[in-house]
């Protein structure tokens, strides 16, 4: 009876010691979290293994992540997969569609997301400055060229085609002016001023016309002259000659005849003023994008996503190097709560850790049994 009691006791004690030893070893991986002192003496094996080697663990994890887990080659392979690219394209298309169908205006968008105030004034100023600089650059580059070579061919031809209309407009304006009271008065004043210092010539003309005003005689003749086909033809030929001569002038010479800085500035202001900037800024994006939404979503977005992924993949190695991922992982591990880390590892390997504890108990029990047998039979 004493023999079986001895065997059982030694097996139980051995199992208890083995299981407890493994349990303590597992706990000592994390605990204690801090160094323990008794007086001035440091308690051995404090802190636990992981807290004690926390820095080395952080460094090793950082190197492992960058060298073996999150590598440029691995990420590039993933990015080049057709499935991943399709998912990214669908994701971006969804975001673009949501953006294009929103009721926010451009003015509100620029103010809300980019902090840009007084958008209209900024756009007008920028556009005006750009137009002035572009016109000045064009004039400088074309300084030695003829006007007809600088201006578009259709523009030059259209200008000459408009000359008959210009002649008709000028002659009609002249006729209307002569027929108006203001025109008759101006004609009479002009004739009187011309004949005022002619002396005898005035008397002779007055005798010839009698009591009728000279202006009343001259006015109908001038109107006939302006309406005559020969007058129109002569004036047209004169304008054509001057127009062609102007078009053959060097740009620098033609510009010298004008006050270019004032003209370019005034023209840029006028063009900018006529642009519907305010109207577009106050229009919702959903309205602005009605005509281009399909093109943006189905054509532009897939091409943009593909180009962006290709560029990202090509520069990925440099990007990862600049991000210093190893340092980021190291810093995160350094600041991670040891208690939380312990909970995570234990929750993941709970069953395995229990098996290790029971394995220690089993080995301890076997060792206790062997010891009991040796004690009893030796």
DODOMAR-375928 format. One line per 3 residues: number of its first residue (from 1); for each residue x, y, z of C-alpha. Coordinates in nm, 3 decimals. Each point is the difference from the previous one (the first is absolute). Layout:
// residues N
NUM> X/Y/Z | ...;
END
This chain:
// residues 378
1> 0.000/0.000/0.000 | 0.284/0.236/0.087 | 0.159/-0.075/-0.338;
4> -0.307/0.115/-0.199 | -0.037/0.305/0.218 | 0.361/0.091/-0.061;
7> -0.035/-0.050/-0.376 | -0.318/0.204/-0.018 | 0.139/0.280/0.214;
10> 0.320/0.030/-0.199 | -0.189/-0.006/-0.333 | -0.241/0.272/0.120;
13> 0.281/0.213/0.142 | 0.204/-0.043/-0.321 | -0.299/0.089/-0.220;
16> -0.078/0.303/0.214 | 0.360/0.121/-0.009 | 0.027/-0.057/-0.379;
19> -0.325/0.177/-0.081 | 0.075/0.287/0.240 | 0.350/0.040/-0.141;
22> -0.131/0.033/-0.357 | -0.276/0.234/0.112 | 0.252/0.222/0.177;
25> 0.227/-0.010/-0.305 | -0.287/0.113/-0.223 | -0.093/0.279/0.240;
28> 0.361/0.111/0.022 | -0.003/0.074/-0.372 | -0.200/0.316/0.087;
31> 0.005/0.045/0.375 | 0.098/0.187/0.192 | -0.026/0.299/-0.232;
34> 0.254/0.203/0.199 | 0.321/-0.063/0.190 | -0.055/-0.090/0.365;
37> 0.245/0.106/0.271 | 0.037/-0.115/0.358 | 0.184/0.285/0.155;
40> 0.291/0.064/-0.235 | 0.002/-0.350/-0.139 | -0.169/-0.087/-0.325;
43> -0.220/-0.310/0.007 | 0.128/-0.250/-0.260 | -0.205/-0.060/-0.315;
46> -0.179/0.334/0.030 | -0.141/0.138/-0.215 | -0.136/-0.285/-0.214;
49> 0.169/-0.116/-0.319 | -0.208/0.202/-0.247 | -0.001/0.325/0.207;
52> 0.374/-0.038/0.052 | 0.070/-0.062/-0.368 | -0.265/0.240/-0.121;
55> 0.239/0.225/-0.195 | 0.180/-0.290/-0.170 | -0.339/-0.155/-0.081;
58> -0.119/0.328/-0.152 | 0.312/0.031/-0.215 | -0.024/-0.361/-0.116;
61> -0.369/0.033/-0.081 | 0.067/0.315/-0.202 | 0.273/-0.171/-0.202;
64> -0.215/-0.310/-0.047 | -0.294/0.203/-0.129 | 0.206/0.198/-0.251;
67> 0.229/-0.281/-0.116 | -0.237/-0.296/-0.007 | -0.364/0.107/0.040;
70> -0.071/0.340/-0.154 | 0.251/0.000/-0.288 | -0.012/0.209/-0.316;
73> -0.010/-0.312/-0.215 | -0.293/-0.146/0.192 | -0.202/0.320/-0.014;
76> 0.078/0.049/-0.370 | -0.117/-0.354/-0.073 | -0.326/0.069/0.180;
79> -0.046/0.333/-0.178 | 0.049/-0.162/-0.341 | -0.274/-0.258/0.058;
82> -0.300/0.060/-0.225 | -0.242/-0.062/0.286 | 0.162/0.262/0.221;
85> 0.002/0.254/-0.283 | -0.368/-0.067/-0.071 | -0.087/0.049/0.367;
88> 0.197/0.325/0.015 | -0.163/0.127/-0.319 | -0.348/-0.075/0.136;
91> 0.086/0.166/0.329 | 0.127/0.319/-0.167 | -0.294/0.004/-0.242;
94> -0.237/-0.014/0.294 | 0.171/0.292/0.173 | 0.016/0.203/-0.324;
97> -0.368/-0.067/-0.071 | -0.096/0.109/0.351 | 0.208/0.315/-0.046;
100> -0.143/0.085/-0.343 | -0.359/-0.051/0.117 | 0.033/0.218/0.310;
103> -0.193/0.328/0.029 | 0.298/0.196/0.129 | 0.117/0.289/-0.220;
106> 0.356/0.062/-0.112 | 0.017/0.307/0.221 | -0.113/-0.197/0.306;
109> 0.234/-0.288/-0.083 | 0.307/0.224/-0.031 | -0.088/0.181/0.322;
112> -0.088/-0.312/0.202 | 0.274/-0.243/-0.106 | 0.279/0.235/-0.109;
115> -0.063/0.313/0.207 | -0.006/0.226/-0.308 | -0.185/0.327/0.060;
118> -0.117/0.247/-0.270 | 0.030/-0.263/-0.272 | -0.148/0.212/-0.278;
121> 0.243/0.287/0.050 | 0.297/-0.237/0.010 | -0.103/-0.178/-0.319;
124> -0.061/0.327/-0.181 | 0.335/0.143/0.108 | 0.187/-0.318/-0.089;
127> -0.174/-0.031/-0.338 | 0.061/0.364/-0.085 | 0.369/-0.023/0.090;
130> 0.037/-0.320/-0.202 | -0.165/0.154/-0.306 | 0.219/0.312/0.016;
133> 0.318/-0.208/0.032 | -0.103/-0.232/-0.284 | -0.080/0.290/-0.234;
136> 0.328/0.173/0.082 | 0.192/-0.324/-0.057 | -0.178/-0.052/-0.333;
139> 0.090/0.354/-0.110 | 0.363/-0.043/0.102 | 0.032/-0.331/-0.185;
142> -0.163/0.146/-0.313 | 0.185/0.332/-0.003 | 0.185/-0.063/-0.330;
145> -0.285/-0.177/-0.181 | -0.256/0.159/-0.230 | -0.350/0.054/0.137;
148> -0.154/-0.237/-0.257 | 0.238/-0.276/0.111 | -0.078/0.048/0.369;
151> -0.376/0.029/-0.015 | -0.206/-0.306/-0.101 | -0.051/-0.025/-0.376;
154> -0.378/-0.019/0.040 | 0.007/0.313/0.215 | 0.195/0.197/-0.265;
157> -0.230/-0.120/-0.278 | -0.312/0.074/0.204 | 0.126/0.352/0.068;
160> 0.038/0.073/-0.370 | -0.340/-0.156/-0.074 | -0.158/0.240/0.248;
163> 0.140/0.312/-0.172 | -0.301/0.044/-0.238 | -0.229/-0.002/0.301;
166> 0.226/0.255/0.170 | -0.018/0.225/-0.309 | -0.379/-0.024/-0.010;
169> -0.020/0.077/0.371 | 0.228/0.304/-0.032 | -0.182/0.144/-0.303;
172> -0.343/-0.059/0.155 | 0.112/0.167/0.320 | 0.128/0.295/-0.207;
175> -0.330/0.031/-0.186 | -0.202/-0.017/0.322 | 0.222/0.261/0.160;
178> -0.036/0.243/-0.296 | -0.377/-0.045/0.001 | -0.028/0.074/0.371;
181> -0.044/0.355/0.134 | 0.331/-0.031/0.178 | 0.172/-0.102/-0.323;
184> -0.155/0.287/-0.201 | 0.104/0.243/0.267 | 0.356/-0.134/0.008;
187> 0.020/0.016/-0.383 | -0.124/0.360/-0.006 | 0.250/0.096/0.272;
190> 0.281/-0.164/-0.193 | -0.084/0.176/-0.326 | -0.034/0.335/0.174;
193> 0.334/-0.044/0.171 | 0.162/-0.092/-0.332 | -0.142/0.303/-0.187;
196> 0.035/0.248/0.284 | 0.342/0.130/-0.102 | -0.045/-0.039/-0.378;
199> -0.141/0.349/-0.051 | -0.112/0.048/-0.364 | -0.047/-0.378/-0.044;
202> -0.275/0.007/0.261 | -0.184/0.280/-0.179 | 0.022/-0.177/-0.335;
205> -0.128/-0.328/0.145 | -0.282/0.183/0.180 | -0.105/0.175/-0.325;
208> 0.006/-0.334/-0.181 | -0.220/-0.185/0.255 | -0.227/0.296/0.076;
211> -0.197/-0.023/0.326 | 0.056/-0.376/0.032 | 0.253/-0.113/0.263;
214> 0.318/-0.147/-0.144 | -0.028/-0.291/0.247 | -0.348/-0.084/-0.136;
217> 0.150/-0.031/-0.346 | 0.305/-0.197/0.108 | -0.179/-0.245/0.230;
220> -0.197/-0.193/-0.268 | 0.308/-0.025/-0.217 | 0.206/-0.138/0.283;
223> -0.273/-0.255/0.075 | -0.007/-0.101/-0.368 | 0.377/-0.032/0.008;
226> -0.010/-0.228/0.303 | -0.271/-0.216/-0.156 | 0.173/-0.032/-0.338;
229> 0.142/-0.343/-0.088 | 0.333/0.151/-0.106 | 0.041/0.152/0.346;
232> -0.064/-0.336/0.162 | 0.239/-0.175/-0.237 | 0.274/0.261/0.050;
235> -0.031/-0.007/0.379 | 0.000/-0.383/-0.003 | 0.319/-0.012/-0.207;
238> 0.161/0.253/0.234 | -0.091/-0.202/0.311 | 0.114/-0.326/-0.161;
241> 0.332/0.157/-0.090 | 0.049/0.133/0.353 | -0.114/-0.329/0.156;
244> 0.241/-0.208/-0.208 | 0.280/0.244/0.068 | -0.066/-0.022/0.373;
247> -0.001/-0.379/-0.012 | 0.341/0.008/-0.171 | 0.152/0.210/0.277;
250> 0.229/-0.162/0.253 | -0.166/-0.074/0.331 | 0.251/0.222/0.178;
253> -0.079/0.290/-0.234 | -0.376/-0.048/0.036 | 0.030/-0.026/0.377;
256> 0.204/0.321/0.005 | -0.298/0.182/-0.147 | -0.214/-0.105/0.295;
259> 0.022/0.034/0.377 | 0.042/-0.374/0.051 | 0.019/-0.015/0.384;
262> -0.329/0.188/0.031 | -0.163/-0.204/-0.276 | 0.104/-0.338/0.138;
265> -0.105/0.094/0.355 | -0.334/0.141/-0.115 | -0.064/-0.302/-0.224;
268> 0.086/-0.245/0.278 | -0.234/0.183/0.239 | -0.282/-0.001/-0.252;
271> 0.039/-0.371/-0.077 | 0.015/-0.087/0.370 | -0.303/0.217/0.074;
274> -0.202/-0.187/-0.261 | 0.090/-0.344/0.136 | -0.292/-0.152/0.202;
277> 0.223/-0.062/0.302 | -0.255/0.091/0.266 | -0.270/-0.204/-0.171;
280> 0.216/-0.314/-0.001 | 0.118/0.052/0.358 | -0.361/0.018/0.126;
283> -0.117/-0.303/-0.201 | -0.025/-0.339/0.181 | 0.251/-0.264/-0.108;
286> -0.286/-0.232/-0.097 | -0.114/0.254/-0.260 | 0.348/0.075/-0.130;
289> 0.080/-0.370/-0.037 | -0.318/-0.105/-0.180 | 0.162/-0.009/-0.344;
292> 0.335/-0.145/0.103 | -0.093/-0.244/0.279 | -0.008/-0.306/-0.228;
295> 0.331/0.089/-0.161 | 0.168/0.071/0.335 | -0.125/-0.324/0.161;
298> 0.041/-0.242/-0.289 | 0.304/0.134/-0.183 | 0.199/0.248/0.204;
301> -0.019/-0.169/0.341 | 0.122/-0.350/-0.108 | 0.289/0.155/-0.190;
304> 0.087/0.226/0.294 | -0.011/-0.291/0.247 | 0.221/-0.215/-0.227;
307> 0.248/0.283/-0.047 | 0.002/0.073/0.374 | 0.059/-0.364/0.094;
310> 0.277/-0.033/-0.259 | 0.171/0.313/0.130 | -0.043/-0.112/0.361;
313> 0.136/-0.348/-0.075 | 0.300/0.143/-0.185 | 0.087/0.228/0.292;
316> -0.106/-0.238/0.275 | 0.348/-0.105/0.108 | 0.110/0.362/0.043;
319> -0.329/0.084/0.174 | 0.033/-0.283/0.250 | 0.358/0.102/0.067;
322> -0.105/0.361/0.061 | -0.282/-0.112/0.231 | 0.249/-0.181/0.231;
325> -0.245/-0.281/0.074 | 0.247/-0.181/0.224 | 0.021/0.308/0.220;
328> -0.380/0.036/0.004 | -0.045/-0.363/0.111 | 0.273/0.042/0.260;
331> -0.163/0.311/0.145 | -0.344/-0.161/0.005 | 0.129/-0.309/0.182;
334> 0.188/0.221/0.248 | -0.319/0.185/0.090 | -0.233/-0.302/-0.005;
337> -0.151/-0.099/0.334 | 0.170/-0.315/0.136 | -0.319/-0.103/0.175;
340> -0.194/0.031/-0.325 | 0.273/-0.191/-0.187 | -0.020/-0.278/0.260;
343> -0.377/-0.019/-0.037 | 0.026/-0.021/-0.379 | 0.263/-0.278/0.001;
346> -0.175/-0.201/0.269 | -0.338/0.032/-0.174 | 0.156/-0.120/-0.327;
349> 0.206/-0.288/0.149 | -0.223/-0.080/0.296 | -0.051/-0.368/-0.082;
352> 0.368/-0.050/-0.091 | 0.118/0.160/0.326 | -0.238/-0.225/0.196;
355> 0.145/-0.300/-0.181 | 0.351/0.112/0.097 | -0.110/0.024/0.365;
358> -0.159/-0.346/-0.007 | 0.303/-0.138/-0.184 | 0.217/0.127/0.289;
361> -0.236/-0.169/0.244 | 0.016/-0.324/-0.201 | 0.379/0.007/-0.015;
364> 0.015/0.085/0.371 | -0.232/-0.291/0.082 | 0.212/-0.241/-0.208;
367> 0.316/0.126/0.171 | -0.170/-0.042/0.343 | -0.103/-0.354/-0.093;
370> 0.353/-0.090/-0.109 | 0.140/0.146/0.320 | -0.253/-0.195/0.211;
373> 0.091/-0.325/-0.171 | 0.371/0.064/0.053 | -0.057/0.082/0.368;
376> -0.206/-0.312/0.058 | 0.216/-0.251/-0.180 | 0.352/0.126/0.059;
END
